[in-house]
Amino acid sequence: MLFVADLARYLRFSIAACTLLVALLPRLAVAQDAENAWDFDPYRVLVWIVDPNRKEVAAGLETPLRNYLDYDFSAVWRVDIQDAPAVARVAAIRDLQSLDYDQLTSADPVLAVRKDHPDAPRIRSPEDVGEKIKRVFATPDFVEGILPRGAAITIRPSRDIWERLMVEGFTAADLDPGDWGRPIKAVLQNLQDTDDVDVDVLREMLAPVTADEELQSENPTEFKRRQAAMETLLETLRQASYSDNSQLHGVKPRLFTEGFETQDQVFASWAKEATEALLLPRGLAVQLETPDKKIFPLEIDGLMGEVFGNYDKIFVVRIDSSAVPLEVSVMEIDCLMRLQGPIVTQSVLSQDRLVDSIGAGITRAFAPTVRVEDAATNTVTGRVRAAGLIIDPRSPAAIQKDDFLQPAIRKNDRSGNPIILEALDWAYLHVSEVDGPKLKMKLHAGRMGGLQGSKNRRTHRLAFRIRPYYPNTVIRLHAQKEPDEPLQGYELYEKELNGSAFTFVGRTDWDGRFVLEKSDQPMRLLYVKNGGAVLAKLPCVPGQDPLATADIRGDDMRLQAEAYIRGVQNAIIDLVALRKLLAARIRMRLEKGKIEEARELLEALREQPTYEILSTDMRKKRTAMQSDVNQQVAMINQLFDQTRTMLVKHINEQIIRELEADVANVEAGNPYVPRGEEGEEEEEATTSQPAAPAENRPAAAPADA
């Protein structure tokens, strides 16, 4: 019986384990496919070429430039080479460094909806704007320019639209959609997964609805009506899949242009209570503040925002053919993170070398991408993009041991728009191990918490190999949230990456600046000190950025408190010595019977600062020394508490009361009798030195957080 019971438990456990494994297999397969897709997914690269003296140059350079890039990137890149569009061309000619996502997409039309609108929580797409908003303000010229661009493209309906059409079709056939969940779900999945609507396939999926033999025998008329309704639904789905966007997602009937001749008038209407939504360029929409807004892009032809969705990297190449020698400048923009790389400049001695110089500039400007997978601790793991396609380990797309990467993070809202989009300041990843596409890295960060967080589809954590092409980096320190308050005279120390030794590097100047030069190590681990206290940890790669700014909680208030307390403590020492000197002279006069001189000295003793005077002054100073930094508040409080204890111990009125009694006793005709040793209430302060301020104590080596 015992054997049978054990066998039964074993079988139950095996069945449960197999059931769990079967349930997890699809998820494991999806996860494995995602890893393989990243490892074998080539970069989608767009090269824009700009020449201020010629508008069309890409056609003549495309073939030789593609051949040059194929030498290093044939398997890793899928490249398109084009002349830059007008907005990118103008910006690149004016200032290549300022060319970014916001500038490129500033002219793209968007819908801005007030967040205080009653239906704002339910408005999640442009289609919702067309359904729930009564009027959308815009200028006539802007609308006139947008409508043809909407008619020029074919849009795919969203899942919400497909669901609405399915519900309407079943309702028209007097069918409850809830009773036909399985065929409806199959149709919706097919519509989402394919670009073209195959009516025959959808008809087979709806066979359970149309092939009801019982209904056909009992009510042929109703059977035919249901079949006709399903055919009408299929035709509706087919037509919806090939529609253009001439109606701007249903927003066109809501557009209201009367009284709006300029974009400034549209912008100014945002503050009015009657305003529900606006149609205006993105560059203006992002400036709307009160009330807050929800922004929805339109699907029309010629959007710059679409470029960032279709590519991973954009390289902007500017050719200055008027310079002698010719000069080529290249800048990379990562599309997902919308980050600009440094500008790489190449000199071209002859026209024959132009393609080679462009190709070399693009190669140098390229930053391979690493997906951060686990960042729970200082040891971070990641995976290299397209690592499975890299054959040569020396490829520019490969990551090597001891490389340094700059991490970045993007968090999207439900609409896919970024709510957090930044390269982490003062943070770098040091590659310690390379195992095929997998990397193990150590995180050096000025402040913790940037990469940590739960994994989800709306959060992207990437890292890019550093490109320190500038000659040095200027570090500027200013008070937190106060850029106009530079931190002057703050000390910078460098710590060894694999050791504990600290080396003094220098001090900030009058503007809080310090020029950090390159060294043997690509990354330098800096610590900021002031008055002996460590204020910040700043990992920095000299040459990665021309200017790096750090807003630091200044330590000036603590230093002011230390200077004041040091003065008070010295004053207490001097006062104790003076009081003892006067007391000794008074007793000497009393022994000799010189009562008048003793009384004069006693009056001088009374005129010295008392405990009440010093304590009141300290209380006023402490009230004036305020700080928002809890650590500084604790240190300042400790300084004042120590000094107050010292004051209570050494400055009291007991010695004055004793001397007054002695003088009165001698004046009454009694001989002076010296008292015994002084009480413990007033010890020698000069032999009991006060605690040294923080800046005079040896500073402990800062922890490598």
C-alpha positions as CSV (number, residue, x, y, z in Angstrom):
1,M,0.0,0.0,0.0
2,L,2.8,2.4,0.8
3,F,4.4,1.7,-2.6
4,V,1.1,2.4,-4.3
5,A,0.7,5.7,-2.4
6,D,4.2,6.8,-3.3
7,L,3.7,5.9,-6.9
8,A,0.4,7.8,-7.0
9,R,2.1,10.9,-5.5
10,Y,4.9,10.6,-8.0
11,L,2.5,10.4,-10.9
12,R,0.5,13.4,-9.7
13,F,3.8,15.4,-9.4
14,S,4.9,14.3,-12.9
15,I,1.6,15.2,-14.4
16,A,1.6,18.7,-12.7
17,A,5.2,19.3,-13.9
18,C,4.4,18.3,-17.4
19,T,1.3,20.5,-17.4
20,L,3.4,23.5,-16.2
21,L,6.1,22.8,-18.8
22,V,3.5,22.7,-21.6
23,A,2.0,25.9,-20.4
24,L,5.4,27.6,-20.3
25,L,6.6,26.3,-23.7
26,P,5.0,29.1,-25.7
27,R,6.4,31.8,-23.4
28,L,9.9,30.2,-23.5
29,A,9.6,30.0,-27.3
30,V,8.6,33.7,-27.5
31,A,11.5,34.7,-25.2
32,Q,14.0,32.7,-27.3
33,D,12.7,34.2,-30.5
34,A,13.1,37.7,-29.0
35,E,16.7,36.9,-28.1
36,N,17.4,35.5,-31.6
37,A,15.7,38.5,-33.2
38,W,18.0,40.9,-31.3
39,D,21.1,38.8,-32.0
40,F,20.4,38.4,-35.8
41,D,18.5,41.7,-36.4
42,P,20.6,44.0,-38.6
43,Y,20.6,47.8,-38.0
44,R,18.3,49.8,-40.2
45,V,20.5,52.7,-41.2
46,L,19.7,55.9,-43.1
47,V,22.4,58.2,-44.4
48,W,21.5,61.8,-45.2
49,I,23.9,63.7,-47.3
50,V,24.0,67.6,-47.2
51,D,26.1,69.9,-49.4
52,P,25.4,73.6,-49.0
53,N,26.4,74.2,-52.6
54,R,24.4,71.4,-54.2
55,K,20.9,70.0,-53.4
56,E,21.3,66.6,-55.1
57,V,24.5,64.7,-54.3
58,A,23.3,61.3,-53.0
59,A,22.8,59.8,-56.4
60,G,26.4,60.2,-57.4
61,L,27.8,59.0,-54.1
62,E,25.4,56.1,-53.3
63,T,27.0,53.2,-55.1
64,P,30.7,53.8,-54.1
65,L,29.7,54.7,-50.5
66,R,27.5,51.6,-50.2
67,N,30.5,49.5,-51.4
68,Y,32.7,51.1,-48.8
69,L,30.3,50.5,-46.0
70,D,29.7,46.9,-47.1
71,Y,33.3,46.1,-46.3
72,D,32.5,46.4,-42.5
73,F,28.8,46.3,-42.3
74,S,27.4,44.2,-45.2
75,A,25.7,41.7,-42.9
76,V,25.1,44.0,-40.0
77,W,23.5,47.0,-41.7
78,R,20.6,47.6,-44.1
79,V,21.5,51.0,-45.5
80,D,19.5,53.7,-47.4
81,I,21.4,56.7,-48.7
82,Q,19.4,59.8,-49.6
83,D,19.7,63.5,-49.9
84,A,18.6,65.1,-46.7
85,P,15.0,66.5,-46.6
86,A,14.5,70.2,-46.5
87,V,14.1,70.6,-42.8
88,A,17.2,68.5,-42.1
89,R,19.2,70.2,-44.8
90,V,18.6,73.7,-43.4
91,A,19.3,72.7,-39.8
92,A,22.5,70.8,-40.8
93,I,23.9,73.8,-42.8
94,R,23.1,76.2,-40.0
95,D,24.4,74.1,-37.0
96,L,24.9,70.4,-37.2
97,Q,25.2,70.0,-33.5
98,S,21.7,71.4,-32.9
99,L,20.1,68.9,-35.2
100,D,17.9,66.6,-33.1
101,Y,14.5,64.9,-33.0
102,D,12.7,68.0,-31.7
103,Q,14.0,70.2,-34.5
104,L,13.4,67.6,-37.2
105,T,9.8,66.9,-36.2
106,S,8.9,70.5,-35.2
107,A,6.9,71.0,-38.4
108,D,5.0,67.6,-38.2
109,P,1.2,68.3,-37.5
110,V,-0.2,66.8,-34.3
111,L,-3.4,67.0,-32.3
112,A,-3.3,68.5,-28.9
113,V,-6.1,67.7,-26.5
114,R,-6.7,69.4,-23.2
115,K,-6.2,66.9,-20.3
116,D,-9.0,68.6,-18.3
117,H,-11.5,67.7,-21.0
118,P,-14.2,65.4,-19.6
119,D,-13.4,62.6,-22.1
120,A,-9.6,63.0,-21.9
121,P,-9.1,59.7,-20.1
122,R,-10.9,57.9,-22.9
123,I,-9.1,59.7,-25.7
124,R,-6.1,57.5,-26.7
125,S,-5.9,57.9,-30.5
126,P,-6.7,60.3,-33.3
127,E,-9.8,58.3,-34.0
128,D,-11.0,59.0,-30.4
129,V,-10.5,62.7,-31.1
130,G,-12.8,62.5,-34.1
131,E,-15.5,60.8,-32.0
132,K,-15.3,62.7,-28.7
133,I,-14.2,66.2,-29.6
134,K,-16.7,68.7,-31.1
135,R,-14.3,71.3,-32.4
136,V,-10.6,71.3,-33.3
137,F,-9.1,74.7,-33.9
138,A,-6.6,75.2,-36.7
139,T,-5.6,77.7,-39.4
140,P,-7.0,77.3,-43.0
141,D,-3.6,77.2,-44.6
142,F,-2.4,74.5,-42.2
143,V,-5.4,72.4,-42.9
144,E,-5.1,72.9,-46.6
145,G,-1.5,71.6,-46.6
146,I,-2.4,68.6,-44.5
147,L,-5.4,67.1,-46.3
148,P,-3.6,66.1,-49.5
149,R,-0.8,64.5,-47.4
150,G,-3.5,62.4,-45.6
151,A,-5.1,61.4,-48.9
152,A,-1.7,60.3,-50.2
153,I,-1.3,57.3,-47.9
154,T,-3.1,54.1,-47.1
155,I,-3.6,53.6,-43.4
156,R,-4.2,50.4,-41.5
157,P,-7.1,50.6,-39.0
158,S,-6.3,50.1,-35.4
159,R,-7.6,47.1,-33.4
160,D,-10.3,49.3,-31.8
161,I,-11.6,50.2,-35.3
162,W,-11.6,46.5,-36.4
163,E,-13.5,45.6,-33.2
164,R,-16.1,48.4,-33.7
165,L,-16.7,47.2,-37.3
166,M,-17.1,43.6,-36.2
167,V,-19.6,44.6,-33.4
168,E,-21.6,46.8,-35.9
169,G,-21.7,44.0,-38.4
170,F,-23.0,41.4,-35.9
171,T,-25.5,43.8,-34.5
172,A,-26.8,44.5,-38.0
173,A,-27.4,40.7,-38.3
174,D,-29.3,40.7,-35.0
175,L,-26.5,38.6,-33.4
176,D,-25.0,39.1,-30.0
177,P,-21.2,39.5,-30.4
178,G,-20.8,37.9,-27.0
179,D,-22.2,34.6,-28.3
180,W,-19.6,34.5,-31.1
181,G,-16.4,35.3,-29.3
182,R,-14.2,32.6,-30.8
183,P,-14.8,33.5,-34.5
184,I,-14.7,37.2,-33.8
185,K,-11.3,36.8,-32.0
186,A,-9.9,34.7,-34.9
187,V,-10.9,37.4,-37.4
188,L,-9.4,40.2,-35.4
189,Q,-6.2,38.3,-35.0
190,N,-6.0,37.7,-38.7
191,L,-6.6,41.4,-39.4
192,Q,-3.9,42.4,-37.0
193,D,-1.3,40.0,-38.3
194,T,-1.7,40.6,-42.1
195,D,-1.3,43.6,-44.3
196,D,-3.9,42.5,-46.8
197,V,-7.5,41.4,-46.0
198,D,-8.1,38.0,-47.5
199,V,-11.9,37.8,-47.7
200,D,-11.9,34.0,-48.4
201,V,-9.9,33.3,-45.3
202,L,-12.2,35.5,-43.2
203,R,-15.2,33.8,-44.6
204,E,-13.9,30.4,-43.5
205,M,-13.4,31.9,-40.0
206,L,-17.0,33.1,-39.9
207,A,-18.3,29.7,-41.1
208,P,-19.7,28.8,-37.6
209,V,-21.9,31.9,-38.0
210,T,-23.1,31.4,-41.6
211,A,-23.2,27.6,-41.8
212,D,-26.0,27.0,-39.3
213,E,-27.8,23.9,-40.8
214,E,-30.5,24.0,-38.1
215,L,-31.3,27.6,-38.9
216,Q,-31.3,26.9,-42.6
217,S,-33.9,24.1,-42.2
218,E,-36.1,26.0,-39.7
219,N,-35.9,29.5,-41.0
220,P,-34.4,29.8,-44.5
221,T,-35.2,33.5,-44.8
222,E,-33.3,34.3,-41.6
223,F,-30.5,32.1,-42.7
224,K,-30.1,34.0,-46.0
225,R,-30.4,37.4,-44.2
226,R,-27.6,36.3,-41.8
227,Q,-25.4,35.2,-44.8
228,A,-26.0,38.6,-46.5
229,A,-25.1,40.5,-43.4
230,M,-21.8,38.6,-43.0
231,E,-21.0,39.3,-46.7
232,T,-21.7,42.9,-46.1
233,L,-19.4,42.8,-43.0
234,L,-16.6,41.2,-45.1
235,E,-16.9,43.9,-47.8
236,T,-16.8,46.6,-45.1
237,L,-13.6,45.1,-43.7
238,R,-12.1,44.9,-47.1
239,Q,-12.8,48.5,-47.9
240,A,-11.6,49.7,-44.5
241,S,-8.2,48.0,-45.1
242,Y,-7.5,50.1,-48.2
243,S,-8.8,53.5,-47.1
244,D,-6.7,56.6,-47.2
245,N,-6.6,59.2,-44.5
246,S,-8.2,62.1,-46.3
247,Q,-10.6,62.4,-43.3
248,L,-7.6,62.6,-40.9
249,H,-8.9,59.7,-38.7
250,G,-12.3,61.3,-38.6
251,V,-11.1,64.7,-37.4
252,K,-11.7,66.6,-40.6
253,P,-15.4,67.3,-39.9
254,R,-14.4,68.6,-36.5
255,L,-11.9,71.1,-37.8
256,F,-12.8,74.8,-37.1
257,T,-10.8,77.5,-38.8
258,E,-13.0,80.6,-38.6
259,G,-11.1,83.4,-36.9
260,F,-7.8,81.7,-36.9
261,E,-5.5,83.2,-39.5
262,T,-2.2,82.6,-37.8
263,Q,-0.6,79.9,-35.6
264,D,-0.2,82.4,-32.8
265,Q,-4.0,82.8,-32.6
266,V,-4.4,79.0,-32.5
267,F,-1.8,78.8,-29.8
268,A,-3.3,81.6,-27.7
269,S,-6.7,79.9,-27.7
270,W,-5.4,77.1,-25.6
271,A,-6.0,79.0,-22.4
272,K,-9.7,79.6,-23.1
273,E,-12.3,77.3,-21.4
274,A,-14.1,76.7,-24.7
275,T,-11.1,75.1,-26.4
276,E,-11.1,71.3,-26.6
277,A,-8.3,70.5,-29.0
278,L,-5.9,72.1,-31.5
279,L,-4.3,71.0,-34.8
280,L,-0.8,72.6,-35.0
281,P,2.9,71.8,-35.5
282,R,4.6,69.7,-32.9
283,G,7.1,72.5,-32.2
284,L,4.2,74.6,-30.9
285,A,2.3,71.8,-29.3
286,V,5.1,70.9,-26.9
287,Q,5.1,74.5,-25.6
288,L,1.4,74.3,-24.4
289,E,1.5,74.3,-20.7
290,T,-1.7,75.3,-18.8
291,P,-3.7,73.1,-18.9
292,D,-1.6,70.1,-19.6
293,K,-2.0,68.4,-23.0
294,K,-2.2,65.0,-24.7
295,I,-0.4,64.9,-28.1
296,F,-1.4,62.5,-30.9
297,P,0.5,62.4,-34.2
298,L,-1.5,62.1,-37.5
299,E,-0.8,59.5,-40.1
300,I,0.0,61.5,-43.2
301,D,2.6,61.5,-45.9
302,G,6.0,63.1,-45.4
303,L,6.2,62.9,-41.6
304,M,9.7,63.2,-40.1
305,G,8.6,61.3,-37.0
306,E,8.0,58.2,-39.3
307,V,11.7,58.2,-40.2
308,F,12.6,57.7,-36.6
309,G,10.2,54.8,-36.4
310,N,11.5,53.1,-39.6
311,Y,15.3,53.3,-38.8
312,D,17.6,52.5,-35.9
313,K,20.4,55.0,-36.8
314,I,20.5,58.2,-38.9
315,F,23.9,59.5,-40.0
316,V,23.9,63.2,-41.2
317,V,26.8,63.9,-43.5
318,R,27.6,67.5,-44.2
319,I,30.1,68.2,-47.1
320,D,31.7,71.6,-47.1
321,S,32.9,71.7,-50.7
322,S,33.8,75.4,-50.4
323,A,36.5,74.7,-47.8
324,V,40.1,74.1,-48.7
325,P,40.7,71.2,-48.2
326,L,37.2,69.8,-48.3
327,E,35.7,69.0,-45.0
328,V,33.3,66.2,-44.1
329,S,31.3,66.3,-40.8
330,V,29.3,63.2,-39.7
331,M,26.9,62.9,-36.7
332,E,24.9,59.9,-35.6
333,I,21.4,60.0,-34.2
334,D,20.0,57.0,-32.4
335,C,16.4,56.8,-33.4
336,L,14.9,55.0,-30.4
337,M,16.7,57.0,-27.8
338,R,16.8,60.2,-30.0
339,L,20.4,60.7,-28.9
340,Q,23.0,62.6,-30.8
341,G,26.6,61.4,-31.0
342,P,29.7,63.6,-31.3
343,I,30.5,65.2,-34.6
344,V,33.3,63.4,-36.5
345,T,35.3,65.7,-38.8
346,Q,37.4,64.4,-41.7
347,S,39.6,66.5,-44.1
348,V,39.5,65.5,-47.7
349,L,42.6,66.4,-49.8
350,S,41.0,65.6,-53.1
351,Q,37.6,64.8,-54.6
352,D,38.7,61.3,-55.3
353,R,39.0,60.6,-51.6
354,L,35.6,62.0,-50.7
355,V,33.8,58.7,-50.5
356,D,36.5,57.2,-48.4
357,S,36.4,60.1,-46.0
358,I,32.6,59.9,-45.7
359,G,32.7,56.2,-45.1
360,A,35.5,56.6,-42.5
361,G,33.5,59.3,-40.7
362,I,30.4,57.2,-40.6
363,T,32.4,54.2,-39.2
364,R,33.9,56.4,-36.5
365,A,30.6,58.0,-35.6
366,F,28.8,54.7,-35.3
367,A,28.1,53.5,-31.7
368,P,27.1,49.8,-31.4
369,T,24.0,49.2,-29.3
370,V,23.7,46.9,-26.3
371,R,20.4,45.9,-24.7
372,V,20.6,46.0,-20.9
373,E,19.0,42.9,-19.5
374,D,19.7,42.7,-15.8
375,A,20.7,45.8,-13.8
376,A,19.6,44.8,-10.3
377,T,23.1,45.3,-8.9
378,N,26.4,47.0,-9.9
379,T,27.1,44.0,-12.1
380,V,25.0,44.5,-15.3
381,T,24.4,42.0,-18.1
382,G,23.6,42.9,-21.6
383,R,23.3,41.6,-25.2
384,V,24.9,43.1,-28.3
385,R,22.7,44.1,-31.3
386,A,23.2,41.9,-34.4
387,A,26.0,40.0,-32.6
388,G,25.0,36.8,-34.5
389,L,25.8,38.5,-37.8
390,I,29.3,39.7,-36.8
391,I,31.9,37.4,-38.4
392,D,35.1,39.4,-37.7
393,P,35.6,40.1,-33.9
394,R,37.4,43.3,-35.0
395,S,34.2,44.6,-36.6
396,P,33.1,48.2,-35.7
397,A,29.8,46.6,-34.6
398,A,31.5,44.4,-32.0
399,I,32.0,45.1,-28.3
400,Q,35.3,44.2,-26.8
401,K,36.5,43.5,-23.2
402,D,37.3,46.8,-21.3
403,D,35.1,48.9,-23.6
404,F,33.1,51.6,-21.9
405,L,29.4,52.1,-22.7
406,Q,27.0,55.0,-21.9
407,P,23.6,53.8,-20.7
408,A,20.3,55.4,-21.7
409,I,16.7,54.7,-20.8
410,R,13.3,55.3,-22.4
411,K,9.9,54.8,-20.8
412,N,6.8,55.1,-23.0
413,D,3.2,55.9,-22.1
414,R,0.3,53.8,-23.4
415,S,0.4,55.6,-26.8
416,G,4.1,54.9,-27.3
417,N,5.3,58.4,-26.6
418,P,8.3,58.7,-24.3
419,I,7.7,60.1,-20.8
420,I,11.4,59.5,-19.8
421,L,14.0,59.7,-22.5
422,E,17.6,60.4,-21.4
423,A,21.2,59.2,-21.4
424,L,22.1,58.7,-17.7
425,D,24.3,61.5,-16.5
426,W,27.6,60.5,-14.9
427,A,27.1,56.8,-15.5
428,Y,29.1,54.4,-17.6
429,L,29.3,50.6,-18.0
430,H,32.7,48.9,-18.0
431,V,32.7,45.6,-20.0
432,S,34.4,42.9,-17.9
433,E,33.4,39.7,-19.8
434,V,32.4,39.0,-23.4
435,D,30.6,35.7,-24.1
436,G,29.4,35.8,-27.7
437,P,26.5,38.2,-27.8
438,K,26.4,38.3,-23.9
439,L,28.2,40.9,-21.9
440,K,29.0,41.3,-18.2
441,M,29.6,44.9,-17.2
442,K,30.3,46.9,-14.0
443,L,28.2,50.0,-13.4
444,H,30.0,53.2,-12.4
445,A,27.3,55.8,-11.6
446,G,27.2,59.1,-9.8
447,R,23.8,58.3,-8.4
448,M,22.2,54.9,-8.1
449,G,18.8,53.8,-9.4
450,G,18.9,54.9,-13.1
451,L,19.0,51.5,-14.7
452,Q,17.1,49.5,-12.1
453,G,13.5,48.7,-12.5
454,S,11.1,46.1,-13.6
455,K,11.1,44.8,-17.2
456,N,8.1,45.6,-19.4
457,R,7.4,46.4,-23.0
458,R,7.2,50.1,-22.5
459,T,10.7,50.4,-21.0
460,H,13.9,50.3,-23.1
461,R,17.3,50.2,-21.5
462,L,20.2,50.5,-24.0
463,A,23.9,51.3,-23.9
464,F,26.2,52.7,-26.5
465,R,29.9,52.5,-26.9
466,I,31.7,55.7,-26.0
467,R,33.2,58.0,-28.7
468,P,35.6,60.4,-26.9
469,Y,36.5,62.4,-30.0
470,Y,36.6,65.9,-28.3
471,P,40.1,66.9,-27.0
472,N,38.8,67.2,-23.4
473,T,35.7,67.8,-21.3
474,V,34.9,70.9,-19.3
475,I,33.2,69.9,-16.0
476,R,31.0,72.6,-14.5
477,L,29.6,72.4,-11.0
478,H,26.7,74.5,-9.9
479,A,24.3,74.4,-7.0
480,Q,21.3,72.1,-7.3
481,K,18.5,73.7,-9.4
482,E,20.5,76.9,-9.5
483,P,22.6,77.0,-12.7
484,D,23.6,80.6,-12.1
485,E,25.3,79.7,-8.8
486,P,28.6,78.1,-9.7
487,L,30.5,76.1,-7.0
488,Q,33.9,77.8,-6.7
489,G,37.0,76.3,-5.3
490,Y,35.5,72.7,-4.9
491,E,38.2,70.0,-5.0
492,L,38.3,67.1,-7.5
493,Y,40.0,63.8,-6.6
494,E,40.5,60.8,-8.8
495,K,40.1,57.3,-7.5
496,E,41.8,54.3,-9.1
497,L,39.3,52.0,-10.8
498,N,40.8,48.9,-9.3
499,G,42.2,50.3,-6.2
500,S,41.5,52.6,-3.3
501,A,44.1,55.4,-3.8
502,F,43.0,59.0,-4.3
503,T,44.8,61.6,-6.3
504,F,44.2,65.3,-6.1
505,V,43.2,66.6,-9.6
506,G,42.4,70.2,-9.1
507,R,39.8,72.9,-8.1
508,T,37.0,74.5,-9.9
509,D,37.5,78.1,-11.0
510,W,35.3,81.2,-10.4
511,D,32.6,79.8,-12.7
512,G,32.6,76.3,-11.2
513,R,34.6,74.9,-14.2
514,F,37.4,72.5,-14.5
515,V,39.0,71.2,-17.7
516,L,39.5,67.4,-17.5
517,E,42.1,66.1,-19.9
518,K,42.3,62.6,-21.3
519,S,44.5,60.0,-19.6
520,D,45.6,56.4,-20.0
521,Q,42.2,55.2,-18.8
522,P,39.2,56.1,-21.0
523,M,37.0,56.7,-17.9
524,R,38.2,58.7,-14.9
525,L,36.4,58.2,-11.5
526,L,36.2,61.6,-9.9
527,Y,35.0,62.6,-6.4
528,V,34.0,66.2,-5.5
529,K,35.0,67.4,-2.0
530,N,34.6,70.6,-0.1
531,G,35.9,71.2,3.3
532,G,36.9,67.5,3.5
533,A,33.4,66.2,2.9
534,V,32.6,64.1,-0.1
535,L,29.7,65.7,-2.0
536,A,29.5,63.7,-5.3
537,K,30.9,60.9,-7.3
538,L,31.3,61.8,-11.0
539,P,32.5,59.1,-13.4
540,C,33.6,60.9,-16.6
541,V,35.0,60.0,-20.0
542,P,37.1,63.0,-21.1
543,G,36.3,63.8,-24.7
544,Q,32.8,62.2,-24.8
545,D,31.1,65.6,-24.4
546,P,32.6,69.0,-24.7
547,L,30.7,70.2,-21.6
548,A,29.4,68.1,-18.7
549,T,27.3,69.8,-16.0
550,A,26.7,68.5,-12.5
551,D,24.1,70.1,-10.2
552,I,25.4,69.4,-6.7
553,R,24.0,70.1,-3.3
554,G,26.4,72.8,-2.3
555,D,28.3,72.5,1.0
556,D,28.8,76.2,1.7
557,M,26.3,76.4,4.5
558,R,28.0,73.6,6.4
559,L,31.3,75.4,5.9
560,Q,29.8,78.7,7.2
561,A,28.6,76.8,10.2
562,E,32.0,75.3,10.8
563,A,33.7,78.7,10.6
564,Y,31.2,80.2,13.0
565,I,31.5,77.3,15.5
566,R,35.3,77.4,15.3
567,G,35.1,81.1,16.2
568,V,32.7,80.4,19.1
569,Q,34.8,77.6,20.5
570,N,38.0,79.8,20.4
571,A,36.0,82.5,22.1
572,I,35.0,80.1,24.8
573,I,38.6,79.0,25.4
574,D,39.7,82.7,25.6
575,L,36.8,83.6,27.9
576,V,37.5,80.7,30.3
577,A,41.2,81.7,30.5
578,L,40.3,85.4,31.1
579,R,37.7,84.4,33.8
580,K,40.3,82.4,35.7
581,L,42.9,85.1,35.4
582,L,40.4,87.7,36.9
583,A,39.4,85.3,39.6
584,A,43.0,84.7,40.6
585,R,43.7,88.4,40.8
586,I,40.5,89.1,42.9
587,R,41.6,86.4,45.4
588,M,45.1,87.9,45.6
589,R,43.6,91.4,46.3
590,L,41.4,90.0,49.0
591,E,44.3,88.2,50.7
592,K,46.2,91.6,50.8
593,G,43.1,93.4,52.0
594,K,42.8,95.6,48.8
595,I,39.0,95.5,48.7
596,E,38.5,98.4,46.2
597,E,40.8,96.8,43.7
598,A,39.1,93.5,44.2
599,R,35.7,95.0,43.6
600,E,36.9,96.7,40.4
601,L,38.2,93.4,39.1
602,L,34.9,91.7,40.1
603,E,33.0,94.3,38.0
604,A,35.3,93.6,35.1
605,L,34.5,89.9,35.5
606,R,30.8,90.6,35.4
607,E,31.1,92.5,32.1
608,Q,32.5,89.5,30.3
609,P,30.1,87.6,28.0
610,T,27.8,85.3,29.9
611,Y,26.2,82.0,29.0
612,E,22.9,83.7,28.1
613,I,24.6,86.1,25.6
614,L,26.6,83.4,23.8
615,S,23.7,80.9,23.8
616,T,21.3,83.6,22.3
617,D,23.8,84.4,19.6
618,M,24.2,80.8,18.7
619,R,20.5,80.2,18.6
620,K,20.0,83.2,16.1
621,K,22.9,81.9,13.9
622,R,21.4,78.4,13.8
623,T,18.0,79.8,12.8
624,A,19.7,81.7,9.9
625,M,21.7,78.7,8.7
626,Q,19.0,76.7,6.8
627,S,19.7,73.8,4.3
628,D,17.5,71.5,2.3
629,V,20.0,68.7,2.5
630,N,19.3,66.4,5.4
631,Q,22.9,65.3,5.7
632,Q,24.1,68.9,6.0
633,V,21.3,69.7,8.6
634,A,22.5,66.7,10.7
635,M,26.2,67.8,10.5
636,I,25.3,71.5,11.4
637,N,23.1,70.3,14.3
638,Q,26.0,68.2,15.6
639,L,28.4,71.1,15.5
640,F,26.0,73.4,17.4
641,D,25.1,70.6,20.0
642,Q,28.8,70.0,20.7
643,T,29.5,73.7,21.2
644,R,26.4,74.2,23.4
645,T,27.6,71.3,25.6
646,M,31.0,72.9,25.9
647,L,29.4,76.2,26.7
648,V,27.2,74.8,29.5
649,K,30.2,73.0,31.0
650,H,32.7,75.8,31.1
651,I,30.7,79.1,31.2
652,N,28.5,79.4,34.3
653,E,27.8,81.9,37.0
654,Q,29.0,79.9,40.0
655,I,32.5,81.4,40.1
656,I,31.0,84.9,40.1
657,R,28.6,84.1,43.0
658,E,31.5,82.7,45.0
659,L,33.7,85.7,44.5
660,E,30.8,88.1,45.3
661,A,30.4,86.3,48.6
662,D,34.1,86.4,49.4
663,V,34.3,90.2,48.7
664,A,31.2,90.8,50.9
665,N,32.7,88.7,53.7
666,V,36.0,90.7,53.7
667,E,34.1,94.0,53.6
668,A,32.2,92.9,56.7
669,G,35.6,92.7,58.6
670,N,36.1,89.0,58.3
671,P,39.5,87.7,57.2
672,Y,39.7,86.1,53.8
673,V,39.7,82.3,53.9
674,P,40.8,80.7,50.5
675,R,38.3,78.2,49.2
676,G,39.3,74.6,48.4
677,E,39.9,73.3,44.9
678,E,37.4,74.6,42.4
679,G,34.4,72.4,41.6
680,E,34.1,70.3,38.6
681,E,31.6,72.7,37.1
682,E,34.4,74.8,35.6
683,E,37.3,72.7,34.4
684,E,40.3,73.9,32.4
685,A,38.8,74.4,28.9
686,T,42.2,75.0,27.5
687,T,43.2,71.4,28.3
688,S,40.0,70.0,26.9
689,Q,40.2,71.0,23.3
690,P,36.9,71.2,21.3
691,A,36.2,68.6,18.6
692,A,38.0,69.5,15.4
693,P,35.7,70.7,12.5
694,A,35.2,68.3,9.7
695,E,37.7,69.9,7.4
696,N,40.5,69.6,10.0
697,R,39.9,65.9,10.6
698,P,41.4,63.4,8.2
699,A,38.8,62.5,5.7
700,A,38.0,58.8,5.3
701,A,38.3,57.4,1.8
702,P,34.8,57.7,0.2
703,A,32.9,54.5,-0.4
704,D,32.8,53.5,-4.0
705,A,29.0,53.6,-4.2
